[in-house]
């Protein structure tokens, strides 16, 4: 059995490993570390497909494994992060620290705001979106709905903004419970909406066939240089707008 057949799946498992580590950090409230490992998982997620195509070893099990890994890295983690943000934003947040197994509360004791569980809807919507992707033959050269890695980056950008770009307006906005609930519902909708979005897969390098892609990549670079982590929500918004405004031009 050729070793090269297993290389893409090994890369996918590295995505899953990053995702599971990110889950641990997210549950502990270490959202920056969670963001770092999610970014690592998305990096591996990009290269597993590239490796499979380059080595010509694409397989059905690879497709299923990729989605299973993405459910964790780009589904479970952003759901937990949104839960943590909501738990901090909602009035009377718990602020409870992990005190170890020696604490033995009642089996029905809640040490968090129940409304914060709204954030976990992101995990459910992400899983549904990935399941649809696996059976939808329309998504070979484009996407129907926002890809889960893009949505994960959107959610993970909020703790990064709060930490590295503190601003009274942005902090007040991000830690507003209604804003977070609105973002949660909007992201769930965009994940599964029947909106055709272009993929960053180049069939050729010609400008005429890829001018929207080239413009988008240039826009991403400019936004990151100017706005840093604040650029992430702007990039996701630009991605959706460009796809809607130029739908036919992306059918290459």
C-alpha positions in Angstrom: 0.0 0.0 0.0 1.5 3.3 -1.1 2.4 5.7 1.7 1.4 8.7 -0.3 -2.2 7.7 -0.1 -2.1 8.4 3.6 -0.4 11.8 3.5 -3.6 13.9 2.9 -5.4 12.0 5.7 -2.5 12.6 8.1 -2.7 16.3 7.4 -6.4 16.2 8.0 -5.7 14.5 11.4 -3.4 17.3 12.2 -6.3 19.7 11.6 -8.4 17.6 14.0 -5.6 17.6 16.6 -5.4 21.4 16.5 -9.1 21.5 16.8 -9.3 19.3 19.9 -6.5 21.3 21.6 -8.4 24.5 20.7 -11.5 23.0 22.4 -9.6 22.5 25.6 -8.3 26.1 25.5 -11.7 27.5 24.7 -13.4 25.6 27.5 -10.8 27.0 29.9 -11.5 30.5 28.6 -8.0 30.8 26.9 -9.6 32.2 23.7 -6.3 33.6 22.3 -4.7 30.1 22.4 -7.9 28.7 21.0 -7.7 31.1 18.1 -4.0 30.1 17.5 -4.8 26.4 17.2 -7.9 27.0 15.1 -5.7 29.0 12.7 -3.3 26.0 12.7 -6.2 23.7 12.0 -7.4 25.8 9.1 -3.9 25.9 7.7 -3.8 22.1 7.6 -7.4 22.0 6.3 -6.2 24.0 3.2 -3.2 21.8 2.5 -4.9 18.4 2.9 -7.0 19.0 -0.1 -4.1 20.5 -2.0 -2.0 17.4 -1.1 -4.8 15.0 -2.2 -5.1 16.8 -5.6 -1.3 17.0 -6.1 -0.7 13.4 -5.3 -3.9 12.3 -7.1 -5.0 10.3 -4.1 -8.4 11.8 -3.4 -10.8 9.4 -1.7 -14.3 9.2 -0.2 -12.8 8.5 3.3 -10.6 11.6 2.9 -13.7 13.7 2.2 -15.6 12.4 5.2 -12.6 12.7 7.5 -12.0 16.3 6.3 -15.6 17.3 7.3 -15.3 15.5 10.6 -12.2 17.4 11.5 -13.8 20.7 10.4 -16.8 20.0 12.6 -14.4 20.2 15.6 -12.0 22.9 14.4 -14.4 25.2 12.6 -17.7 24.2 14.3 -17.3 23.2 17.9 -14.6 25.7 18.8 -16.3 28.8 17.5 -19.5 27.7 19.2 -17.7 27.5 22.6 -15.9 30.8 22.0 -19.2 32.5 21.3 -20.6 30.9 24.4 -17.7 32.3 26.4 -18.1 35.8 24.9 -21.9 35.7 25.7 -21.2 34.4 29.2 -19.0 37.4 29.8 -21.3 39.9 28.1 -24.6 38.9 29.7 -25.6 40.5 33.0 -24.7 38.5 36.0 -22.0 36.5 34.2 -20.6 33.6 36.3 -16.9 34.4 36.2 -16.5 31.0 37.7 -13.0 29.6 37.5 -12.0 25.9 37.1 -11.5 24.7 40.6 -10.8 21.1 40.0 -12.6 17.8 40.6 -12.7 18.2 44.3 -15.7 20.5 44.0 -18.9 18.5 44.0 -21.9 20.7 43.1 -25.4 19.4 42.7 -26.0 17.6 39.4 -28.4 20.3 38.2 -26.4 23.3 39.4 -25.8 25.8 36.6 -22.7 28.0 37.0 -23.2 29.9 33.8 -25.9 32.0 32.1 -28.2 29.7 30.2 -28.7 32.3 27.5 -25.0 32.0 26.7 -25.7 28.5 25.3 -27.1 30.4 22.3 -23.6 30.6 21.0 -23.5 26.8 20.5 -26.0 27.1 17.7 -23.0 28.0 15.6 -21.7 24.5 16.2 -25.0 23.0 15.1 -25.2 25.2 12.0 -21.6 24.4 11.1 -22.2 20.6 11.3 -25.3 20.9 9.1 -23.4 23.0 6.6 -20.6 20.4 6.4 -23.1 17.6 6.0 -24.7 19.4 3.1 -21.4 20.1 1.5 -20.6 16.4 1.4 -23.7 15.5 -0.6 -23.9 18.7 -2.8 -22.2 18.3 -6.2 -22.7 22.1 -6.9 -19.8 23.0 -4.6 -16.9 21.7 -6.6 -15.7 25.1 -7.9 -17.7 27.4 -5.6 -19.4 27.4 -2.3 -23.1 27.5 -1.3 -23.1 29.4 1.9 -20.1 30.7 3.9 -17.5 28.0 4.4 -17.1 26.9 8.1 -13.4 28.0 8.3 -14.3 31.5 7.3 -17.1 31.6 9.9 -14.7 30.3 12.5 -12.2 33.1 11.7 -15.0 35.6 12.1 -15.9 34.4 15.6 -12.3 34.0 16.7 -11.4 37.5 15.6 -13.5 39.0 18.4 -11.3 37.9 21.3 -8.3 38.9 19.3 -9.7 42.4 18.8 -10.6 42.7 22.4 -7.1 41.7 23.5 -4.8 43.3 20.9 -6.9 46.3 19.7 -8.7 47.6 22.8 -11.0 50.4 21.9 -13.9 51.7 23.9 -16.3 51.5 20.9 -15.2 48.1 19.7 -15.1 46.6 23.2 -18.5 47.9 24.0 -19.9 46.5 20.7 -18.3 43.1 20.9 -19.3 42.6 24.6 -22.9 43.7 23.9 -25.0 40.6 24.3 -27.5 41.6 21.6 -24.6 42.2 19.1 -23.2 38.7 19.9 -26.7 37.0 19.6 -27.2 38.9 16.3 -23.8 37.7 15.0 -24.6 34.2 16.1 -27.9 34.1 14.2 -26.5 35.9 11.1 -23.5 33.5 10.9 -25.8 30.5 11.2 -27.9 31.8 8.4 -24.9 32.6 6.1 -23.4 29.2 6.7 -26.5 27.5 5.2 -27.9 30.2 2.9 -28.4 29.5 -0.8 -25.8 32.1 -1.7 -23.2 31.2 -4.3 -19.7 32.3 -3.1 -16.6 32.1 -5.2 -13.8 29.7 -4.1 -10.2 30.8 -4.1 -9.2 27.9 -6.4 -7.4 29.0 -9.5 -7.9 26.9 -12.6 -5.5 29.2 -14.4 -3.6 32.4 -13.5 -5.2 34.5 -16.2 -6.4 37.9 -15.0 -9.6 37.9 -17.1 -10.8 34.7 -15.5 -9.7 35.6 -12.0 -10.0 39.3 -11.6 -12.5 39.2 -8.8 -10.2 36.7 -6.9 -7.2 38.9 -7.5 -9.1 42.0 -6.4 -10.3 40.2 -3.3 -6.8 39.0 -2.3 -5.4 42.5 -2.8 -8.3 43.9 -0.7 -7.6 41.4 2.1 -3.9 42.5 2.2 -4.9 46.2 2.4 -7.5 45.6 5.1 -5.1 43.5 7.2 -2.3 46.1 6.9 -4.7 48.9 7.9 -7.1 47.3 10.4 -5.2 44.2 11.6 -7.6 41.9 13.4 -10.5 44.2 12.8 -10.0 43.3 9.1 -11.3 39.8 9.6 -15.0 40.7 9.8 -14.5 43.2 7.0 -12.9 40.6 4.8 -15.8 38.1 5.4 -18.3 40.9 4.6 -16.4 41.8 1.5 -16.3 38.2 0.4 -20.1 37.8 0.6 -20.7 41.2 -1.1 -18.3 40.5 -4.0 -19.8 37.0 -4.5 -23.3 38.5 -4.7 -22.4 41.4 -6.9 -20.3 39.4 -9.4 -22.0 35.9 -9.4 -21.7 35.1 -13.1 -18.2 36.3 -13.5 -17.0 33.6 -11.1 -18.3 30.7 -13.2 -15.0 30.0 -14.8 
